[in-house]
Amino acid sequence: SFMLEAYGVISSWCVQGLATGAVGCYEQQPSGEIASSSEEGESEDQNCEMTWKKRQRLADGLMRFSIDLLREVQLESNRTNVILSPLSIALALSQLALGAANQTEKHLLEVMHLESVPCVHHMLGTLRRRLMESTLSLASRLYLVTPLAEPLVKEKFLEDSEKFYGAKPMTLSGINEDDLTAINKWVKEATHGQIPTFLQQLPENIVMLLLNAIHFHGFWRNKFDPSFTGPDVFHLDNEFVVPVEMMKAQKYPLSWFTLESQDIQVAKFPFKSNMSFVVIVPNQYTWNTSHVLEKFPYGQLCRLFPTEVPTAVKIPKIKLDHHLELNRVLSQMGLQELFTSPNLQKITEEPLFVSSIQHESTLELKEDGVEASAATSVAVSRSVSAFSLDRPFVFIIFDNETGIPLFIGSVQNPNPNAAPQLKEPRDSYEAKDRSRALSVLGLLPDPLDQLREASCPWRPPSEAIGGYPSLFSFTDP
């Protein structure tokens, strides 16, 4: 069957000393879920259960953060494809917020849109533990440089980091080569070998390094037959295409809809686990991703997705790998102070600043030798609908239960190493199919007629074969 694998890792906070140089179906409260009362002034220790209302706030905030993040990364990056793990980045920023005070803490929570989430660290800690029970692997680690760091860092920050984010403090030797090897080894293990060399070098004068890694391995709930995978084209825009290997199915049970107001199509491909791959694809070849995402009705997705219907589906085989430094992106989002003079007094009384924030995510849609899914009973409609990812699109991997976005990204070109090709006129990929059919029926014109026609600049539509322009006809634009 076909499998999707996604991995993200964020190297947060090479913190240096200044002195020393929503597709979750959470619209309605589930039965048995704790009802949320008035939360203003709640005692953090007494009322920090993960209620339905708090979970919805958390999901809404992280979805808004994901959209902001993708928009800024697309503006900052010259890459054609983007893959990010907003959850991984949010967990690392929240862990830093544990040690932040006053305006720095306030700005961190505001940028993540989590300022209205009560007991935010308890909520994120609960979320992290729940997700780790699924096919998602989350791993955090806090590194300290000895002997400099140990007396500086406050015990409560270390305790809370481990309590909420599972970041057990580890010691760095101060020997760059050894420390780099140890860090990269941990990231490689945490991502199951998908990110073997995360850091090329360590910044100088490190006091603390926080790492957060996320690994997701999902199997499609409904099987794709590898024998149907074959060459096809992906439309870059109105003029150019690139060749791709396209995974195909004729009657794939798919829930999808068209949002007329934004001229887009939205589909949900479920995994065997409680997660989904949601794609947003425009009806046109060119579109404003940011504009669409900002107006997209995430909170209504459960209501908008209809019952699955047999659908002719095409999805390109993709492998995305995106490594970037987030300093400028987060500065544009309002966190400039992290890199100049943040208030991190809950970590240490010494003045600190963040020197580098790096993030890497990979995603792969691929074939794998996995057992076929059990047969799914689907009522076959008279006409099979069609959904094709053959043009630029946005994708989000959601946790179904919480509505939390685990990964978000955009694909502009699934085969960037291939030379773009001009589209053949009049969508001749379909015309070729028609020509083959007409040839079999003996309805194509004599080749001499075609040559004569090629020298003629225009031919009346009435002379077109079968109502279509013949093979060598030209029309006046």
C-alpha positions as a LaTeX table, in Angstrom:
\begin{tabular}{lrrr}
\hline
Residue & $x$ (\AA) & $y$ (\AA) & $z$ (\AA) \\
\hline
Ser1 & 0.00 & 0.00 & 0.00 \\
Phe2 & 1.07 & 3.58 & $-0.16$ \\
Met3 & 2.64 & 5.14 & 2.82 \\
Leu4 & 3.34 & 8.67 & 3.95 \\
Glu5 & 6.23 & 9.42 & 6.23 \\
Ala6 & 6.89 & 12.81 & 7.74 \\
Tyr7 & 9.64 & 13.92 & 10.05 \\
Gly8 & 10.38 & 17.24 & 11.63 \\
Val9 & 13.07 & 18.38 & 13.97 \\
Ile10 & 13.74 & 21.79 & 15.37 \\
Ser11 & 16.99 & 22.82 & 16.92 \\
Ser12 & 15.84 & 25.54 & 19.18 \\
Trp13 & 17.85 & 27.94 & 21.02 \\
Cys14 & 21.51 & 27.83 & 20.86 \\
Val15 & 21.27 & 30.20 & 23.84 \\
Gln16 & 24.35 & 32.31 & 24.38 \\
Gly17 & 25.53 & 34.46 & 27.26 \\
Leu18 & 25.79 & 38.14 & 26.43 \\
Ala19 & 28.41 & 38.63 & 29.09 \\
Thr20 & 30.66 & 35.98 & 27.59 \\
Gly21 & 30.34 & 37.04 & 24.03 \\
Ala22 & $-8.09$ & 22.10 & 11.95 \\
Val23 & $-9.23$ & 18.98 & 10.68 \\
Gly24 & $-10.04$ & 17.55 & 14.04 \\
Cys25 & $-13.70$ & 16.85 & 14.60 \\
Tyr26 & $-13.88$ & 18.94 & 17.71 \\
Glu27 & $-16.80$ & 21.20 & 16.81 \\
Gln28 & $-19.15$ & 19.44 & 19.20 \\
Gln29 & $-18.30$ & 18.40 & 22.71 \\
Pro30 & $-17.69$ & 14.64 & 22.84 \\
Ser31 & $-19.72$ & 12.64 & 25.33 \\
Gly32 & $-17.90$ & 12.13 & 28.60 \\
Glu33 & $-15.62$ & 15.13 & 27.96 \\
Ile34 & $-15.18$ & 17.47 & 30.90 \\
Ala35 & $-17.21$ & 20.64 & 30.46 \\
Ser36 & $-15.22$ & 23.82 & 30.84 \\
Ser37 & $-16.46$ & 26.42 & 33.29 \\
Ser38 & $-15.41$ & 30.05 & 33.50 \\
Glu39 & $-11.65$ & 29.85 & 33.21 \\
Glu40 & $-10.58$ & 33.34 & 34.20 \\
Gly41 & $-8.57$ & 33.15 & 37.37 \\
Glu42 & $-8.59$ & 29.36 & 37.46 \\
Ser43 & $-6.02$ & 27.81 & 39.71 \\
Glu44 & $-3.42$ & 26.16 & 37.51 \\
Asp45 & $-3.07$ & 23.24 & 39.90 \\
Gln46 & $-6.81$ & 22.63 & 40.38 \\
Asn47 & $-8.33$ & 23.09 & 36.91 \\
Cys48 & $-5.82$ & 22.12 & 34.27 \\
Glu49 & $-7.66$ & 19.14 & 32.82 \\
Met50 & $-7.74$ & 18.89 & 29.04 \\
Thr51 & $-11.39$ & 19.91 & 28.55 \\
Trp52 & $-13.11$ & 20.05 & 25.18 \\
Lys53 & $-13.18$ & 23.86 & 25.23 \\
Lys54 & $-9.49$ & 24.15 & 26.11 \\
Arg55 & $-8.58$ & 21.60 & 23.46 \\
Gln56 & $-10.50$ & 23.64 & 20.88 \\
Arg57 & $-8.68$ & 26.82 & 21.90 \\
Leu58 & $-5.37$ & 25.01 & 21.64 \\
Ala59 & $-6.18$ & 23.62 & 18.18 \\
Asp60 & $-7.46$ & 26.97 & 16.91 \\
Gly61 & $-4.37$ & 28.79 & 18.16 \\
Leu62 & $-1.94$ & 26.27 & 16.66 \\
Met63 & $-3.80$ & 26.36 & 13.33 \\
Arg64 & $-3.47$ & 30.15 & 13.16 \\
Phe65 & 0.22 & 29.82 & 14.09 \\
Ser66 & 0.69 & 27.24 & 11.32 \\
Ile67 & $-0.80$ & 29.56 & 8.70 \\
Asp68 & 1.32 & 32.51 & 9.86 \\
Leu69 & 4.42 & 30.33 & 9.83 \\
Leu70 & 3.83 & 28.92 & 6.36 \\
Arg71 & 3.14 & 32.39 & 4.95 \\
Glu72 & 6.35 & 33.86 & 6.35 \\
Val73 & 8.48 & 30.87 & 5.32 \\
Gln74 & 7.12 & 31.08 & 1.76 \\
Leu75 & 8.02 & 34.78 & 1.65 \\
Glu76 & 11.46 & 34.15 & 3.11 \\
Ser77 & 12.39 & 30.98 & 1.26 \\
Asn78 & 13.15 & 30.71 & $-2.44$ \\
Arg79 & 12.36 & 26.99 & $-2.32$ \\
Thr80 & 9.55 & 25.74 & $-4.52$ \\
Asn81 & 8.27 & 23.34 & $-1.85$ \\
Val82 & 7.85 & 23.85 & 1.88 \\
Ile83 & 7.29 & 21.33 & 4.68 \\
Leu84 & 7.12 & 22.42 & 8.32 \\
Ser85 & 6.08 & 20.92 & 11.63 \\
Pro86 & 4.29 & 23.77 & 13.44 \\
Leu87 & 3.67 & 21.46 & 16.38 \\
Ser88 & 7.40 & 20.78 & 16.75 \\
Ile89 & 8.20 & 24.50 & 16.54 \\
Ala90 & 5.40 & 25.43 & 18.95 \\
Leu91 & 6.58 & 22.88 & 21.53 \\
Ala92 & 10.10 & 24.31 & 21.41 \\
Leu93 & 8.88 & 27.93 & 21.63 \\
Ser94 & 6.59 & 27.01 & 24.53 \\
Gln95 & 9.45 & 25.37 & 26.34 \\
Leu96 & 11.43 & 28.57 & 25.95 \\
Ala97 & 8.38 & 30.48 & 27.26 \\
Leu98 & 8.75 & 28.46 & 30.48 \\
Gly99 & 11.93 & 30.41 & 31.11 \\
Ala100 & 10.70 & 33.75 & 29.79 \\
Ala101 & 9.17 & 36.58 & 31.80 \\
Asn102 & 7.13 & 39.74 & 31.23 \\
Gln103 & 7.01 & 40.97 & 27.62 \\
Thr104 & 9.15 & 38.12 & 26.24 \\
Glu105 & 6.76 & 35.49 & 27.61 \\
Lys106 & 3.75 & 37.52 & 26.44 \\
His107 & 5.11 & 37.89 & 22.90 \\
Leu108 & 5.99 & 34.19 & 22.62 \\
Leu109 & 2.45 & 33.12 & 23.53 \\
Glu110 & 0.87 & 35.79 & 21.30 \\
Val111 & 2.86 & 34.74 & 18.24 \\
Met112 & 1.65 & 31.15 & 18.76 \\
His113 & $-1.92$ & 32.45 & 19.38 \\
Leu114 & $-1.93$ & 30.62 & 22.72 \\
Glu115 & $-2.27$ & 33.62 & 25.02 \\
Ser116 & $-5.92$ & 32.74 & 25.79 \\
Val117 & $-5.19$ & 29.06 & 26.53 \\
Pro118 & $-5.22$ & 28.56 & 30.32 \\
Cys119 & $-2.57$ & 26.31 & 31.83 \\
Val120 & $-0.85$ & 26.31 & 28.44 \\
His121 & 2.14 & 24.23 & 29.54 \\
His122 & $-0.12$ & 21.64 & 31.19 \\
Met123 & $-2.24$ & 21.54 & 28.01 \\
Leu124 & 0.77 & 21.09 & 25.72 \\
Gly125 & 2.22 & 18.48 & 28.05 \\
Thr126 & $-1.04$ & 16.53 & 28.00 \\
Leu127 & $-1.21$ & 16.85 & 24.20 \\
Arg128 & 2.38 & 15.64 & 23.83 \\
Arg129 & 1.71 & 12.55 & 25.95 \\
Arg130 & $-1.51$ & 11.73 & 24.06 \\
Leu131 & 0.12 & 12.04 & 20.65 \\
Met132 & 2.98 & 9.81 & 21.70 \\
Glu133 & 0.44 & 7.03 & 22.26 \\
Ser134 & $-0.29$ & 7.09 & 18.51 \\
Thr135 & 1.97 & 6.69 & 15.48 \\
Leu136 & 3.64 & 10.01 & 16.30 \\
Ser137 & 7.02 & 10.09 & 18.04 \\
Leu138 & 7.89 & 13.27 & 19.92 \\
Ala139 & 11.25 & 13.70 & 21.60 \\
Ser140 & 12.73 & 16.67 & 23.44 \\
Arg141 & 16.15 & 17.20 & 24.90 \\
Leu142 & 17.81 & 20.03 & 26.75 \\
Tyr143 & 21.61 & 20.26 & 26.59 \\
Leu144 & 23.73 & 22.18 & 29.10 \\
Val145 & 27.40 & 23.05 & 28.76 \\
Thr146 & 29.44 & 22.31 & 31.88 \\
Pro147 & 30.81 & 23.69 & 34.07 \\
Leu148 & 29.46 & 27.07 & 32.93 \\
Ala149 & 25.78 & 26.18 & 32.61 \\
Glu150 & 25.08 & 24.14 & 35.72 \\
Pro151 & 25.23 & 26.92 & 38.31 \\
Leu152 & 23.43 & 29.35 & 35.99 \\
Val153 & 20.24 & 27.49 & 35.13 \\
Lys154 & 17.44 & 27.53 & 37.70 \\
Glu155 & 16.21 & 24.22 & 39.05 \\
Lys156 & 12.51 & 25.00 & 38.53 \\
Phe157 & 13.06 & 25.57 & 34.79 \\
Leu158 & 14.81 & 22.21 & 34.52 \\
Glu159 & 12.04 & 20.47 & 36.47 \\
Asp160 & 9.20 & 22.07 & 34.49 \\
Ser161 & 10.93 & 21.36 & 31.18 \\
Glu162 & 11.06 & 17.68 & 32.00 \\
Lys163 & 7.56 & 17.62 & 33.50 \\
Phe164 & 5.74 & 19.25 & 30.59 \\
Tyr165 & 7.97 & 18.67 & 27.58 \\
Gly166 & 9.87 & 15.52 & 28.47 \\
Ala167 & 13.16 & 17.38 & 28.02 \\
Lys168 & 15.58 & 15.58 & 30.28 \\
Pro169 & 18.66 & 17.77 & 30.79 \\
Met170 & 21.83 & 16.37 & 29.26 \\
Thr171 & 25.37 & 17.61 & 29.57 \\
Leu172 & 27.61 & 18.76 & 26.73 \\
Ser173 & 31.34 & 18.33 & 27.16 \\
Gly174 & 32.29 & 21.65 & 25.62 \\
Ile175 & 34.31 & 19.79 & 22.99 \\
Asn176 & 32.59 & 20.83 & 19.77 \\
Glu177 & 33.30 & 17.73 & 17.72 \\
Asp178 & 32.10 & 15.32 & 20.42 \\
Asp179 & 29.03 & 17.41 & 21.21 \\
Leu180 & 28.07 & 17.71 & 17.53 \\
Thr181 & 28.36 & 13.94 & 17.11 \\
Ala182 & 26.21 & 13.30 & 20.18 \\
Ile183 & 23.49 & 15.76 & 19.10 \\
Asn184 & 23.31 & 14.47 & 15.52 \\
Lys185 & 23.19 & 10.89 & 16.80 \\
Trp186 & 20.20 & 11.73 & 18.99 \\
Val187 & 18.34 & 13.51 & 16.15 \\
Lys188 & 19.01 & 10.57 & 13.82 \\
Glu189 & 17.59 & 8.12 & 16.37 \\
Ala190 & 14.60 & 10.36 & 17.16 \\
Thr191 & 13.66 & 10.59 & 13.46 \\
His192 & 14.33 & 6.90 & 12.79 \\
Gly193 & 17.31 & 7.68 & 10.58 \\
Gln194 & 15.52 & 10.20 & 8.36 \\
Ile195 & 17.64 & 13.18 & 9.45 \\
Pro196 & 21.14 & 11.74 & 9.88 \\
Thr197 & 23.06 & 15.04 & 10.03 \\
Phe198 & 21.01 & 17.84 & 11.47 \\
Leu199 & 23.70 & 20.30 & 12.63 \\
Gln200 & 26.84 & 20.98 & 10.60 \\
Gln201 & 28.46 & 22.97 & 13.40 \\
Leu202 & 27.71 & 24.37 & 16.84 \\
Pro203 & 27.55 & 28.13 & 17.48 \\
Glu204 & 30.19 & 29.51 & 19.80 \\
Asn205 & 29.64 & 30.27 & 23.49 \\
Ile206 & 26.62 & 28.01 & 23.94 \\
Val207 & 25.12 & 27.85 & 27.40 \\
Met208 & 22.03 & 25.83 & 26.50 \\
Leu209 & 20.63 & 23.97 & 23.51 \\
Leu210 & 17.04 & 22.73 & 23.25 \\
Leu211 & 16.19 & 20.14 & 20.63 \\
Asn212 & 12.73 & 18.94 & 19.69 \\
Ala213 & 12.12 & 16.20 & 17.15 \\
Ile214 & 8.92 & 14.79 & 15.66 \\
His215 & 8.47 & 11.65 & 13.56 \\
Phe216 & 5.28 & 10.46 & 11.89 \\
His217 & 4.86 & 7.26 & 9.93 \\
Gly218 & 1.41 & 6.87 & 8.43 \\
Phe219 & $-0.16$ & 4.17 & 6.25 \\
Trp220 & $-3.08$ & 5.02 & 4.00 \\
Arg221 & $-6.33$ & 3.50 & 5.25 \\
Asn222 & $-7.34$ & 2.68 & 1.69 \\
Lys223 & $-4.98$ & 0.85 & $-0.62$ \\
Phe224 & $-3.44$ & 2.23 & $-3.81$ \\
Asp225 & $-2.34$ & $-0.39$ & $-6.34$ \\
Pro226 & 1.36 & 0.18 & $-7.23$ \\
Ser227 & 0.74 & $-1.27$ & $-10.70$ \\
Phe228 & $-1.31$ & 1.81 & $-11.55$ \\
Thr229 & 1.55 & 4.21 & $-10.73$ \\
Gly230 & 3.02 & 5.68 & $-13.88$ \\
Pro231 & 4.35 & 8.74 & $-15.71$ \\
Asp232 & 2.14 & 11.81 & $-15.90$ \\
Val233 & 2.50 & 15.60 & $-15.78$ \\
Phe234 & 2.17 & 18.21 & $-13.04$ \\
His235 & 1.02 & 21.68 & $-14.11$ \\
Leu236 & 3.34 & 24.35 & $-12.71$ \\
Asp237 & 1.18 & 27.16 & $-14.08$ \\
Asn238 & $-0.83$ & 27.99 & $-17.18$ \\
Glu239 & 2.17 & 27.44 & $-19.48$ \\
Phe240 & 4.54 & 24.82 & $-18.07$ \\
Val241 & 4.41 & 21.24 & $-16.83$ \\
Val242 & 6.96 & 18.82 & $-15.35$ \\
Pro243 & 6.98 & 15.03 & $-15.64$ \\
Val244 & 6.10 & 13.14 & $-12.46$ \\
Glu245 & 5.36 & 9.63 & $-11.29$ \\
Met246 & 1.67 & 9.71 & $-10.42$ \\
Met247 & $-0.05$ & 7.31 & $-8.02$ \\
Lys248 & $-3.54$ & 6.51 & $-9.32$ \\
Ala249 & $-6.74$ & 4.77 & $-8.32$ \\
Gln250 & $-9.97$ & 4.47 & $-10.26$ \\
Lys251 & $-12.50$ & 4.12 & $-7.42$ \\
Tyr252 & $-10.74$ & 5.43 & $-4.33$ \\
Pro253 & $-13.17$ & 6.06 & $-1.44$ \\
Leu254 & $-12.57$ & 9.78 & $-0.89$ \\
Ser255 & $-14.29$ & 12.54 & 1.06 \\
Trp256 & $-13.87$ & 15.82 & $-0.81$ \\
Phe257 & $-15.71$ & 19.00 & $-1.71$ \\
Thr258 & $-15.42$ & 22.17 & $-3.77$ \\
Leu259 & $-15.44$ & 25.53 & $-1.99$ \\
Glu260 & $-16.95$ & 27.74 & $-4.67$ \\
Ser261 & $-16.27$ & 31.00 & $-2.85$ \\
Gln262 & $-12.51$ & 30.40 & $-3.05$ \\
Asp263 & $-12.48$ & 28.27 & $-6.22$ \\
Ile264 & $-10.67$ & 25.41 & $-4.49$ \\
Gln265 & $-11.11$ & 21.71 & $-3.88$ \\
Val266 & $-10.43$ & 20.07 & $-0.51$ \\
Ala267 & $-9.92$ & 16.35 & 0.11 \\
Lys268 & $-9.18$ & 14.19 & 3.14 \\
Phe269 & $-7.05$ & 11.05 & 2.82 \\
Pro270 & $-7.28$ & 9.17 & 6.14 \\
Phe271 & $-4.49$ & 7.11 & 7.63 \\
Lys272 & $-4.94$ & 3.85 & 9.47 \\
Ser273 & $-4.10$ & 5.80 & 12.62 \\
Asn274 & $-6.32$ & 8.60 & 13.88 \\
Met275 & $-4.78$ & 11.17 & 11.54 \\
Ser276 & $-5.54$ & 12.59 & 8.10 \\
Phe277 & $-3.73$ & 14.09 & 5.13 \\
Val278 & $-5.85$ & 17.07 & 4.02 \\
Val279 & $-5.05$ & 18.74 & 0.70 \\
Ile280 & $-6.25$ & 22.07 & $-0.68$ \\
Val281 & $-5.91$ & 22.42 & $-4.44$ \\
Pro282 & $-7.04$ & 25.33 & $-6.64$ \\
Asn283 & $-9.31$ & 24.90 & $-9.63$ \\
Gln284 & $-6.99$ & 27.33 & $-11.43$ \\
Tyr285 & $-3.27$ & 26.72 & $-11.97$ \\
Thr286 & $-2.21$ & 29.88 & $-10.15$ \\
Trp287 & $-3.46$ & 31.06 & $-6.76$ \\
Asn288 & $-2.60$ & 33.11 & $-3.68$ \\
Thr289 & $-1.83$ & 30.51 & $-1.02$ \\
Ser290 & $-1.80$ & 32.95 & 1.90 \\
His291 & $-5.10$ & 34.52 & 0.89 \\
Val292 & $-6.80$ & 31.12 & 0.64 \\
Leu293 & $-5.41$ & 29.85 & 3.95 \\
Glu294 & $-6.42$ & 32.98 & 5.86 \\
Lys295 & $-10.03$ & 32.63 & 4.70 \\
Phe296 & $-10.23$ & 28.85 & 4.91 \\
Pro297 & $-13.02$ & 27.55 & 7.23 \\
Tyr298 & $-10.95$ & 25.13 & 9.36 \\
Gly299 & $-13.49$ & 25.07 & 12.16 \\
Gln300 & $-16.20$ & 23.81 & 9.79 \\
Leu301 & $-14.22$ & 21.01 & 8.13 \\
Cys302 & $-16.09$ & 18.23 & 9.93 \\
Arg303 & $-19.38$ & 19.57 & 8.63 \\
Leu304 & $-18.05$ & 20.28 & 5.13 \\
Phe305 & $-16.50$ & 16.87 & 4.47 \\
Pro306 & $-19.19$ & 14.63 & 2.94 \\
Thr307 & $-19.47$ & 10.86 & 2.93 \\
Glu308 & $-16.71$ & 9.12 & 0.99 \\
Val309 & $-17.54$ & 8.41 & $-2.66$ \\
Pro310 & $-15.67$ & 6.34 & $-5.29$ \\
Thr311 & $-13.29$ & 8.79 & $-6.92$ \\
Ala312 & $-10.70$ & 8.67 & $-9.68$ \\
Val313 & $-7.63$ & 9.91 & $-7.79$ \\
Lys314 & $-4.15$ & 11.00 & $-8.89$ \\
Ile315 & $-1.41$ & 11.95 & $-6.40$ \\
Pro316 & 2.22 & 12.59 & $-7.36$ \\
Lys317 & 4.97 & 10.65 & $-5.62$ \\
Ile318 & 6.76 & 13.25 & $-3.53$ \\
Lys319 & 9.79 & 13.54 & $-1.33$ \\
Leu320 & 10.19 & 16.87 & 0.44 \\
Asp321 & 13.11 & 17.95 & 2.62 \\
His322 & 13.26 & 21.45 & 4.04 \\
His323 & 15.94 & 22.77 & 6.40 \\
Leu324 & 15.95 & 26.44 & 7.30 \\
Glu325 & 16.98 & 28.83 & 10.01 \\
Leu326 & 13.92 & 30.46 & 11.53 \\
Asn327 & 15.56 & 33.56 & 13.01 \\
Arg328 & 14.32 & 35.96 & 10.31 \\
Val329 & 10.95 & 34.27 & 9.98 \\
Leu330 & 10.20 & 34.52 & 13.70 \\
Ser331 & 11.54 & 38.09 & 13.77 \\
Gln332 & 9.05 & 39.00 & 11.05 \\
Met333 & 6.33 & 37.41 & 13.18 \\
Gly334 & 7.18 & 39.68 & 16.13 \\
Leu335 & 9.90 & 37.84 & 18.07 \\
Gln336 & 12.90 & 40.04 & 17.23 \\
Glu337 & 13.75 & 40.42 & 20.92 \\
Leu338 & 14.66 & 36.73 & 21.24 \\
Phe339 & 17.81 & 37.43 & 19.24 \\
Thr340 & 18.79 & 40.68 & 20.94 \\
Ser341 & 17.72 & 41.13 & 24.56 \\
Pro342 & 14.98 & 38.75 & 25.74 \\
Asn343 & 13.94 & 38.42 & 29.36 \\
Leu344 & 14.81 & 34.82 & 30.25 \\
Gln345 & 15.15 & 35.36 & 33.98 \\
Lys346 & 13.22 & 32.18 & 34.80 \\
Ile347 & 16.09 & 30.26 & 33.22 \\
Thr348 & 18.91 & 32.23 & 34.81 \\
Glu349 & 19.63 & 35.65 & 36.21 \\
Glu350 & 22.45 & 36.00 & 33.70 \\
Pro351 & 21.61 & 37.92 & 30.49 \\
Leu352 & 20.98 & 35.48 & 27.63 \\
Phe353 & 19.90 & 35.65 & 24.03 \\
Val354 & 18.92 & 33.12 & 21.37 \\
Ser355 & 21.60 & 32.71 & 18.73 \\
Ser356 & 20.00 & 30.25 & 16.31 \\
Ile357 & 16.72 & 28.50 & 15.64 \\
Gln358 & 16.85 & 25.78 & 13.02 \\
His359 & 14.14 & 23.51 & 11.72 \\
Glu360 & 14.09 & 20.54 & 9.41 \\
Ser361 & 11.17 & 18.49 & 8.17 \\
Thr362 & 10.90 & 15.77 & 5.57 \\
Leu363 & 7.86 & 14.18 & 4.00 \\
Glu364 & 7.55 & 11.31 & 1.58 \\
Leu365 & 4.57 & 9.93 & $-0.29$ \\
Lys366 & 5.77 & 6.55 & $-1.44$ \\
Glu367 & 5.04 & 2.94 & $-2.22$ \\
Asp368 & 6.03 & 0.37 & 0.34 \\
Gly369 & 5.65 & $-3.34$ & 0.74 \\
Val370 & 2.94 & $-3.14$ & 3.35 \\
Glu371 & $-0.07$ & $-5.44$ & 3.64 \\
Ala372 & $-3.15$ & $-4.30$ & 1.75 \\
Ser373 & $-5.92$ & $-2.66$ & 3.72 \\
Ala374 & $-9.06$ & $-4.65$ & 4.38 \\
Ala375 & $-11.68$ & $-4.30$ & 1.67 \\
Thr376 & $-13.91$ & $-1.31$ & 2.24 \\
Ser377 & $-17.56$ & $-1.49$ & 1.34 \\
Val378 & $-18.41$ & 1.49 & $-0.83$ \\
Ala379 & $-21.69$ & 2.25 & $-2.56$ \\
Val380 & $-20.67$ & 2.71 & $-6.19$ \\
Ser381 & $-22.29$ & 5.74 & $-7.75$ \\
Arg382 & $-23.28$ & 5.83 & $-11.41$ \\
Ser383 & $-20.63$ & 8.38 & $-12.27$ \\
Val384 & $-17.24$ & 8.32 & $-10.56$ \\
Ser385 & $-15.97$ & 11.74 & $-9.48$ \\
Ala386 & $-12.37$ & 12.80 & $-10.07$ \\
Phe387 & $-9.79$ & 14.45 & $-7.80$ \\
Ser388 & $-6.31$ & 15.15 & $-9.14$ \\
Leu389 & $-3.29$ & 16.67 & $-7.40$ \\
Asp390 & $-1.73$ & 17.73 & $-10.69$ \\
Arg391 & $-1.16$ & 21.42 & $-9.83$ \\
Pro392 & 0.30 & 23.40 & $-6.88$ \\
Phe393 & $-1.39$ & 22.54 & $-3.58$ \\
Val394 & $-1.24$ & 22.96 & 0.18 \\
Phe395 & $-1.37$ & 20.04 & 2.61 \\
Ile396 & $-1.94$ & 19.69 & 6.34 \\
Ile397 & $-1.54$ & 16.55 & 8.44 \\
Phe398 & $-4.09$ & 16.71 & 11.26 \\
Asp399 & $-4.63$ & 14.71 & 14.38 \\
Asn400 & $-8.32$ & 13.82 & 13.99 \\
Glu401 & $-9.18$ & 13.75 & 17.68 \\
Thr402 & $-7.72$ & 17.11 & 18.68 \\
Gly403 & $-7.65$ & 19.00 & 15.37 \\
Ile404 & $-3.98$ & 19.81 & 15.98 \\
Pro405 & $-1.93$ & 20.46 & 12.79 \\
Leu406 & 1.16 & 18.24 & 12.94 \\
Phe407 & 2.65 & 19.26 & 9.58 \\
Ile408 & 1.83 & 21.94 & 7.03 \\
Gly409 & 3.38 & 22.60 & 3.66 \\
Ser410 & 2.96 & 23.55 & 0.04 \\
Val411 & 4.04 & 21.82 & $-3.15$ \\
Gln412 & 4.75 & 24.04 & $-6.14$ \\
Asn413 & 6.84 & 21.52 & $-8.06$ \\
Pro414 & 7.12 & 17.85 & $-7.03$ \\
Asn415 & 10.00 & 17.30 & $-9.48$ \\
Pro416 & 12.23 & 20.41 & $-9.21$ \\
Asn417 & 15.19 & 18.66 & $-10.87$ \\
Ala418 & 13.26 & 18.18 & $-14.11$ \\
Ala419 & 13.28 & 20.84 & $-16.81$ \\
Pro420 & 9.84 & 22.47 & $-17.18$ \\
Gln421 & 8.18 & 21.77 & $-20.51$ \\
Leu422 & 5.76 & 23.93 & $-22.43$ \\
Lys423 & 2.26 & 22.53 & $-22.40$ \\
Glu424 & 1.18 & 21.05 & $-25.67$ \\
Pro425 & $-1.58$ & 23.14 & $-27.27$ \\
Arg426 & $-5.21$ & 22.54 & $-26.42$ \\
Asp427 & $-4.40$ & 20.11 & $-23.59$ \\
Ser428 & $-3.19$ & 17.62 & $-26.16$ \\
Tyr429 & $-2.72$ & 14.96 & $-23.48$ \\
Glu430 & $-6.47$ & 14.44 & $-23.83$ \\
Ala431 & $-6.25$ & 15.13 & $-27.56$ \\
Lys432 & $-3.75$ & 12.29 & $-27.93$ \\
Asp433 & $-6.21$ & 9.91 & $-26.30$ \\
Arg434 & $-8.92$ & 11.09 & $-28.68$ \\
Ser435 & $-6.59$ & 10.73 & $-31.66$ \\
Arg436 & $-5.76$ & 7.16 & $-30.72$ \\
Ala437 & $-9.46$ & 6.32 & $-30.46$ \\
Leu438 & $-10.27$ & 8.04 & $-33.76$ \\
Ser439 & $-7.39$ & 6.28 & $-35.48$ \\
Val440 & $-8.70$ & 2.91 & $-34.39$ \\
Leu441 & $-12.09$ & 3.83 & $-35.84$ \\
Gly442 & $-10.48$ & 4.96 & $-39.10$ \\
Leu443 & $-11.73$ & 8.52 & $-38.59$ \\
Leu444 & $-8.41$ & 10.37 & $-38.74$ \\
Pro445 & $-7.69$ & 12.25 & $-41.99$ \\
Asp446 & $-5.26$ & 11.08 & $-44.62$ \\
Pro447 & $-1.66$ & 12.09 & $-43.71$ \\
Leu448 & $-1.44$ & 14.15 & $-46.95$ \\
Asp449 & $-4.48$ & 16.11 & $-45.79$ \\
Gln450 & $-2.74$ & 16.72 & $-42.48$ \\
Leu451 & 0.36 & 18.07 & $-44.22$ \\
Arg452 & $-1.73$ & 20.38 & $-46.38$ \\
Glu453 & $-3.59$ & 21.50 & $-43.28$ \\
Ala454 & $-0.34$ & 22.28 & $-41.48$ \\
Ser455 & 0.48 & 24.91 & $-44.07$ \\
Cys456 & $-2.90$ & 26.60 & $-43.63$ \\
Pro457 & $-3.11$ & 29.19 & $-40.82$ \\
Trp458 & $-6.74$ & 28.53 & $-39.97$ \\
Arg459 & $-9.53$ & 26.06 & $-40.62$ \\
Pro460 & $-13.23$ & 26.58 & $-39.85$ \\
Pro461 & $-14.40$ & 24.70 & $-36.76$ \\
Ser462 & $-17.03$ & 22.91 & $-38.87$ \\
Glu463 & $-14.24$ & 20.97 & $-40.56$ \\
Ala464 & $-12.84$ & 19.73 & $-37.26$ \\
Ile465 & $-12.95$ & 16.00 & $-36.72$ \\
Gly466 & $-15.69$ & 14.88 & $-34.37$ \\
Gly467 & $-16.32$ & 18.46 & $-33.29$ \\
Tyr468 & $-12.67$ & 18.91 & $-32.16$ \\
Pro469 & $-9.92$ & 20.84 & $-33.98$ \\
Ser470 & $-8.07$ & 18.37 & $-36.17$ \\
Leu471 & $-4.52$ & 17.37 & $-35.48$ \\
Phe472 & $-2.81$ & 20.17 & $-37.38$ \\
Ser473 & $-5.44$ & 22.93 & $-37.34$ \\
Phe474 & $-4.55$ & 26.37 & $-36.01$ \\
Thr475 & $-6.89$ & 28.98 & $-34.65$ \\
Asp476 & $-6.37$ & 32.70 & $-34.67$ \\
Pro477 & $-5.81$ & 33.84 & $-31.05$ \\
\hline
\end{tabular}
